[in-house]
Every structure is written in structure tokens, then in C-alpha cells.
Amino acid sequence: MLAQLERQFLQADLAQARQLLAEGCAHNDPFAESQYSQRVARLERELTELAVKAQSAPTGVALFFGGRPVIGSHGIKAAFGTQAVGQFQKLVSQRYAAAETGPLASRGRVPMSEETQLLVTDVVRGSFGFVLQGSQPAESDATLRQVVGEVADTLSRMASVDDALFDEASARVDNRQLGALKEFFKLLDDEGASLRVVEGERDFELTTQAVQRARQRVEALVIEDRLETHEGEIIGWAEYSLRFEVLLHADRNVIVGSMLREAMQKLLEEGVNPLHQHVSARVKVREVWLRNRAPRKTFVLQSVERIGAPPDWPVRAAQQSIATLSNDYNVKS
């Protein structure tokens, strides 16, 4: 069983055992005290052991479905269940490939899809659900674990009532992934299904209304990616968060965005700190349109190359002071 679900069951049993122990103590029942104190100790021990085991457990996620495709706790329509699990797998494979190789082509084979195949390891009742897990231990499967978490997070944000969370999620998907999201939410909506996702510390439910909201959003979404080169001065630079700000030479506007981790690593290895340097910056610009809303742009810095400042560029106060001190020193010498 998925560690997160097992923990929930153990915690529920522990809460009940503690309640029964308290009642036994209140009624001065030594038999109940002995029995339930042992049970509490056993459950607490199992929770501690589970926490250790979960750290090395394979990547896992549980998908619980409700609504029309589910017949109580008896079963789920085979065609729907097969398609839903398959489309979730497609989302994972595409996100994994995009993380490893960059934005995907609009069609064709998804690279490294075999490395991302999840196994159906359990069927869970209540509402009806499937437990999907990786085939490798966590320590050799870190990227897949991260990607499954990102896919779960994207599903949650796409359906959120908060437009800002939806905007953040849409900025992280490419057109290939957008197509897979459209298929997934269309399937759920057409079948009148709800979805609960349990992954890591996440445990959230998409009601049929939330599924419908997500479908309407993704079907109205248009994404355009392009590469641009901008010249300017880097006025903000944060290694820990991979963020940057560039004051453009052309119009004095500021663009703010994130940076590829590989590009940041290269600069660190070269000992380059570009803060307040003038650069030619290669930037991937993503423009996202949603019906009846202004387009939203995001910027991802791919690489930088140092250049000279324009002749009319104002000298910063700190730089002017250093230059003045240097001149004074040379005169005195």
C-alpha cells in the first residue's frame, strides 16, 4: 500500500485506540488500560517505522475516482479507468521528458517514456482508486518522484478557484503537455467524474465543478514560446532562487524571470557574477493567452554574454565613487 495511505489508516486507528484508552482509564478498567495501552504503543511504533520506510519507498501516487463512472465501492467502468490512468501516465512521461530534454515537439514519440512507467500496485476502495508506483527505490528515482509531484501540483492549480495559482501552473507547461491536460480534463468532465489525488504530503480533491473549471481554462489557453535576445544591465541576481532582473538598453524597461539551472551552474563554475554587468541575454519568452484576459509573459534566461555599456548609459553612484577614489589615488601616487 502507498505509504501516505497507510499512515492515514494508522493515524485513524491510533486516534481510536487513544480514545478507548482514555475511556478505560476514566472507568478504572485495568483490563482496558492494559489492552489499549499496548495497542497505542504498537501503533505508535508502526508509525515511526513507516516514516523511515517511506523515505526509501518507490515513487507513488493514489488516484481516487468518484461520480458516474464509479459504482459505490464495488467497481469502476473499465474503459474509463483504463483511459484515466493512461492519460495520467502520459502527463508524467511528458513532464519528465521536458525536464530532461527541454520543450517537447508538438508530435512524435516522447523521449525516455520507458523510464517513467508507473505500475498499478493496488486498488483502493471507499471511492474507487488505483495506487501507482515506480519500479525503483526512491534513491535511484529522485527525478521521477519530483515529476509526479509536479504533475499532481499542476492538476490542483489548474482547477483552483485562485486565478494566480492557475497562472503559475500554466507557465510551467508546454503545448504538448497542454494537449495532454485537455484530454485528461475532457475525459473526467464528459464522464461526470471527480478525482482525489494523494501524493507525498498532498491530498486534494477535484470536484466535478472543479474539473469543469479546469477543462474550460485549458481549452481556452493558448501558449506561444519563442527565443529572443535582449541587451541590458543585470540589476537583480539571486543564485538560490534562480531569479534575474535585466534593465534593457533599448527602452529602459525591466524584464524579470527565472534562469535555467544548467546555465546558472555554468556561470558558477566559471566564477562569473554578472550582477551590474552589461550583457546580451538569450531569453525564452512564453506568452500565454486566456480568453477575455490580457496575455501574460514569462521569461527564462538561457545564457548571457558580457558586452559594453551604451555611451549614454548612466554610471551608478557606487561605480562613480570607486572611479573617483581610483583617480585620487593615482594622482597622489
C-alpha positions as CSV (number, residue, x, y, z in Angstrom):
1,M,0.0,0.0,0.0
2,L,1.1,3.6,-0.6
3,A,2.9,4.9,2.5
4,Q,0.7,8.0,2.7
5,L,-2.5,6.0,2.7
6,E,-1.1,3.5,5.2
7,R,-0.1,6.4,7.5
8,Q,-3.7,7.8,7.3
9,F,-5.1,4.4,8.3
10,L,-2.6,4.0,11.2
11,Q,-3.3,7.5,12.4
12,A,-7.1,6.9,12.4
13,D,-6.6,3.6,14.3
14,L,-4.3,5.3,16.8
15,A,-6.8,8.1,17.5
16,Q,-9.5,5.5,18.2
17,A,-7.1,3.4,20.4
18,R,-6.2,6.5,22.4
19,Q,-9.9,7.4,22.9
20,L,-10.7,3.9,24.1
21,L,-7.6,4.0,26.5
22,A,-8.9,7.3,27.9
23,E,-12.3,5.8,28.5
24,G,-10.8,2.7,30.1
25,C,-8.8,5.0,32.5
26,A,-11.8,7.1,33.3
27,H,-13.8,4.0,34.3
28,N,-10.9,2.5,36.2
29,D,-10.9,-0.6,34.0
30,P,-7.4,-2.2,34.3
31,F,-8.1,-4.8,31.5
32,A,-9.0,-2.0,29.0
33,E,-6.0,0.1,30.2
34,S,-3.6,-2.8,29.6
35,Q,-5.1,-3.8,26.3
36,Y,-5.4,-0.3,24.7
37,S,-2.0,0.9,26.1
38,Q,-0.3,-2.0,24.3
39,R,-2.3,-1.2,21.2
40,V,-1.4,2.5,21.3
41,A,2.3,1.6,21.8
42,R,2.2,-0.8,18.8
43,L,0.5,1.7,16.5
44,E,3.0,4.5,17.5
45,R,5.9,2.1,16.8
46,E,4.4,1.2,13.4
47,L,4.0,4.9,12.5
48,T,7.7,5.6,13.4
49,E,8.8,2.6,11.3
50,L,6.6,3.7,8.4
51,A,8.2,7.2,8.4
52,V,11.6,5.6,8.0
53,K,10.3,3.2,5.3
54,A,8.6,5.9,3.4
55,Q,11.9,7.7,2.7
56,S,13.1,4.8,0.6
57,A,9.8,3.7,-0.8
58,P,9.3,3.9,-4.6
59,T,7.6,7.0,-6.1
60,G,3.9,6.6,-5.6
61,V,0.5,8.4,-6.1
62,A,-3.1,7.3,-5.5
63,L,-5.9,8.3,-7.8
64,F,-9.4,8.0,-6.3
65,F,-12.3,8.5,-8.7
66,G,-15.9,9.3,-7.9
67,G,-19.1,10.3,-9.8
68,R,-20.8,8.5,-12.6
69,P,-18.0,6.1,-13.6
70,V,-17.9,4.6,-10.1
71,I,-20.4,2.1,-8.7
72,G,-20.1,2.6,-5.0
73,S,-17.1,0.8,-3.7
74,H,-17.9,-2.2,-6.0
75,G,-16.0,-1.1,-9.1
76,I,-15.3,1.4,-11.8
77,K,-16.1,1.4,-15.6
78,A,-13.2,-0.4,-17.2
79,A,-12.9,1.9,-20.2
80,F,-12.9,5.0,-18.1
81,G,-10.4,3.6,-15.5
82,T,-8.0,2.5,-18.2
83,Q,-8.1,5.8,-20.1
84,A,-7.8,7.9,-16.9
85,V,-4.7,6.0,-15.6
86,G,-3.2,6.0,-19.1
87,Q,-3.6,9.8,-19.5
88,F,-2.2,10.4,-16.1
89,Q,0.8,8.3,-17.2
90,K,1.1,10.4,-20.3
91,L,1.3,13.6,-18.2
92,V,4.1,12.1,-16.1
93,S,6.0,10.9,-19.2
94,Q,5.8,14.2,-20.9
95,R,6.7,16.3,-17.9
96,Y,9.7,14.0,-17.2
97,A,10.9,14.3,-20.8
98,A,10.5,18.1,-20.9
99,A,12.5,18.3,-17.6
100,E,15.4,16.2,-19.0
101,T,15.5,17.3,-22.7
102,G,13.6,20.7,-22.9
103,P,10.3,21.5,-24.5
104,L,8.8,18.7,-26.5
105,A,8.0,18.6,-30.2
106,S,4.3,19.0,-31.0
107,R,4.0,15.4,-32.0
108,G,6.0,12.2,-32.2
109,R,7.5,9.8,-29.7
110,V,8.0,11.1,-26.1
111,P,11.7,10.5,-25.2
112,M,12.6,8.3,-22.2
113,S,8.9,7.2,-21.8
114,E,10.1,3.7,-20.6
115,E,11.9,5.2,-17.7
116,T,8.8,6.8,-16.4
117,Q,6.3,3.9,-16.5
118,L,4.4,3.6,-13.2
119,L,3.0,0.2,-12.0
120,V,-0.6,-0.3,-10.8
121,T,0.2,-1.9,-7.4
122,D,-3.1,-1.8,-5.6
123,V,-6.7,-1.0,-5.9
124,V,-8.3,1.1,-3.1
125,R,-11.9,1.2,-2.2
126,G,-14.0,3.8,-0.5
127,S,-14.4,5.8,-3.6
128,F,-12.6,3.6,-6.2
129,G,-8.9,4.3,-6.8
130,F,-5.6,3.0,-8.1
131,V,-2.2,3.1,-6.5
132,L,0.5,3.8,-9.0
133,Q,4.2,3.3,-8.0
134,G,7.6,3.4,-9.7
135,S,9.6,0.2,-10.0
136,Q,12.8,1.6,-8.4
137,P,13.7,2.6,-4.9
138,A,13.4,6.4,-4.1
139,E,17.1,7.0,-4.0
140,S,17.5,5.9,-7.7
141,D,14.2,7.5,-8.7
142,A,14.5,11.1,-7.5
143,T,13.6,12.8,-10.8
144,L,10.5,10.7,-11.3
145,R,9.4,11.4,-7.7
146,Q,9.8,15.1,-8.3
147,V,7.9,14.9,-11.7
148,V,5.0,13.0,-10.2
149,G,4.7,15.7,-7.5
150,E,4.8,18.4,-10.2
151,V,2.0,16.7,-12.2
152,A,-0.1,16.4,-9.0
153,D,0.5,20.1,-8.2
154,T,-0.4,21.2,-11.8
155,L,-3.7,19.3,-11.6
156,S,-4.5,21.0,-8.4
157,R,-3.6,24.5,-9.6
158,M,-5.3,24.2,-12.9
159,A,-8.6,23.6,-11.1
160,S,-8.1,26.1,-8.3
161,V,-10.5,29.0,-7.8
162,D,-7.4,31.2,-7.4
163,D,-6.5,32.6,-10.8
164,A,-2.9,33.3,-9.6
165,L,-2.4,29.6,-9.0
166,F,-3.7,28.7,-12.4
167,D,-1.4,31.3,-14.0
168,E,1.7,29.8,-12.2
169,A,0.7,26.3,-13.4
170,S,0.1,27.3,-17.0
171,A,3.6,29.0,-17.1
172,R,5.2,25.6,-16.5
173,V,3.6,23.5,-19.3
174,D,4.4,23.4,-23.0
175,N,2.0,22.9,-25.8
176,R,2.5,19.1,-25.8
177,Q,1.6,18.9,-22.1
178,L,-1.3,21.3,-22.6
179,G,-2.8,18.9,-25.1
180,A,-2.5,16.0,-22.6
181,L,-4.1,18.2,-19.9
182,K,-7.0,19.0,-22.3
183,E,-7.5,15.2,-22.9
184,F,-7.4,14.4,-19.2
185,F,-9.9,17.0,-18.0
186,K,-12.2,16.4,-21.0
187,L,-12.4,12.7,-20.1
188,L,-13.2,13.5,-16.4
189,D,-15.8,16.1,-17.4
190,D,-17.5,14.1,-20.1
191,E,-17.8,11.1,-17.7
192,G,-19.0,13.3,-14.8
193,A,-16.1,12.1,-12.6
194,S,-14.4,13.6,-9.6
195,L,-10.8,13.0,-8.6
196,R,-8.9,12.8,-5.3
197,V,-5.1,12.7,-5.5
198,V,-2.8,11.6,-2.7
199,E,0.9,12.1,-3.3
200,G,3.6,13.0,-0.8
201,E,2.1,15.5,1.6
202,R,-0.6,16.4,-0.9
203,D,-4.1,15.2,-0.5
204,F,-6.7,17.2,-2.5
205,E,-10.0,16.6,-4.3
206,L,-11.2,17.9,-7.6
207,T,-15.0,18.0,-7.5
208,T,-17.0,17.8,-10.7
209,Q,-17.3,21.6,-10.6
210,A,-13.5,22.0,-10.2
211,V,-12.9,19.5,-13.1
212,Q,-15.3,21.5,-15.3
213,R,-13.5,24.8,-14.4
214,A,-10.1,23.2,-15.2
215,R,-11.4,22.0,-18.6
216,Q,-12.8,25.4,-19.6
217,R,-9.5,27.0,-18.7
218,V,-7.2,24.6,-20.5
219,E,-9.4,24.6,-23.6
220,A,-9.2,28.4,-23.7
221,L,-5.5,28.5,-23.2
222,V,-3.0,29.4,-26.0
223,I,0.7,29.2,-25.4
224,E,3.5,30.6,-27.6
225,D,7.2,30.1,-27.0
226,R,10.0,31.9,-28.8
227,L,13.6,32.8,-28.2
228,E,14.7,36.5,-28.1
229,T,18.0,38.3,-27.5
230,H,18.0,41.4,-25.2
231,E,20.8,43.7,-24.3
232,G,20.8,45.4,-20.9
233,E,22.3,45.6,-17.4
234,I,21.6,42.9,-14.9
235,I,20.2,44.7,-11.8
236,G,18.9,41.7,-9.9
237,W,20.6,38.3,-9.5
238,A,19.6,35.5,-7.0
239,E,21.6,32.3,-7.2
240,Y,19.5,30.5,-4.6
241,S,16.1,31.1,-6.4
242,L,17.4,31.3,-10.0
243,R,15.9,34.7,-10.5
244,F,17.1,37.6,-12.5
245,E,16.2,41.2,-13.5
246,V,17.6,43.0,-16.6
247,L,17.2,46.7,-17.3
248,L,17.0,46.9,-21.1
249,H,19.2,49.2,-23.1
250,A,16.6,49.8,-25.8
251,D,13.7,51.2,-23.8
252,R,14.8,51.2,-20.1
253,N,12.1,48.6,-19.2
254,V,12.9,45.8,-16.8
255,I,12.3,42.1,-17.5
256,V,12.1,39.7,-14.6
257,G,12.2,35.9,-14.7
258,S,13.9,32.7,-13.9
259,M,17.1,31.1,-15.2
260,L,17.9,27.6,-16.4
261,R,19.7,25.7,-13.6
262,E,22.3,24.4,-16.1
263,A,23.1,28.0,-17.2
264,M,23.5,29.2,-13.7
265,Q,25.7,26.2,-12.9
266,K,27.9,27.1,-15.9
267,L,28.4,30.7,-14.7
268,L,29.2,29.5,-11.1
269,E,31.8,27.1,-12.5
270,E,33.4,29.9,-14.5
271,G,33.4,32.2,-11.4
272,V,31.2,34.8,-13.2
273,N,29.0,37.1,-11.1
274,P,27.0,39.1,-13.7
275,L,25.3,41.5,-11.3
276,H,25.6,45.0,-12.6
277,Q,27.2,43.8,-15.7
278,H,26.0,44.7,-19.2
279,V,25.1,41.6,-21.1
280,S,23.5,40.2,-24.3
281,A,20.9,37.8,-22.8
282,R,19.3,34.9,-24.7
283,V,15.8,34.5,-23.2
284,K,12.9,32.1,-23.9
285,V,9.8,34.2,-23.8
286,R,6.5,32.4,-23.1
287,E,3.3,34.3,-23.9
288,V,0.1,32.8,-22.5
289,W,-3.4,33.9,-23.7
290,L,-6.6,33.1,-21.9
291,R,-10.0,34.2,-23.2
292,N,-11.1,37.6,-22.0
293,R,-7.8,38.3,-20.2
294,A,-4.6,40.2,-21.2
295,P,-1.7,38.0,-22.3
296,R,0.8,37.0,-19.7
297,K,4.6,36.9,-20.4
298,T,7.2,34.9,-18.6
299,F,11.0,34.9,-19.2
300,V,13.5,32.1,-18.8
301,L,17.2,33.1,-19.2
302,Q,19.1,30.6,-21.3
303,S,22.6,32.3,-21.4
304,V,24.4,35.6,-21.1
305,E,27.4,37.2,-22.8
306,R,29.2,40.3,-21.5
307,I,29.1,43.4,-23.6
308,G,29.9,47.1,-23.2
309,A,27.6,49.7,-21.8
310,P,26.0,52.2,-24.2
311,P,27.8,55.5,-24.4
312,D,24.8,57.4,-22.8
313,W,24.3,54.8,-20.0
314,P,24.2,56.5,-16.6
315,V,27.1,55.4,-14.3
316,R,25.9,54.1,-11.0
317,A,26.7,56.1,-7.9
318,A,28.8,53.3,-6.4
319,Q,30.7,52.8,-9.6
320,Q,31.3,56.6,-9.8
321,S,32.7,56.6,-6.2
322,I,35.1,53.8,-7.0
323,A,36.3,55.5,-10.1
324,T,36.8,58.8,-8.2
325,L,38.8,57.1,-5.4
326,S,40.9,55.3,-8.0
327,N,41.7,58.6,-9.8
328,D,42.6,60.3,-6.5
329,Y,44.9,57.5,-5.6
330,N,46.6,57.7,-9.0
331,V,47.1,61.5,-8.7
332,K,48.6,61.2,-5.2
333,S,50.9,58.4,-6.3
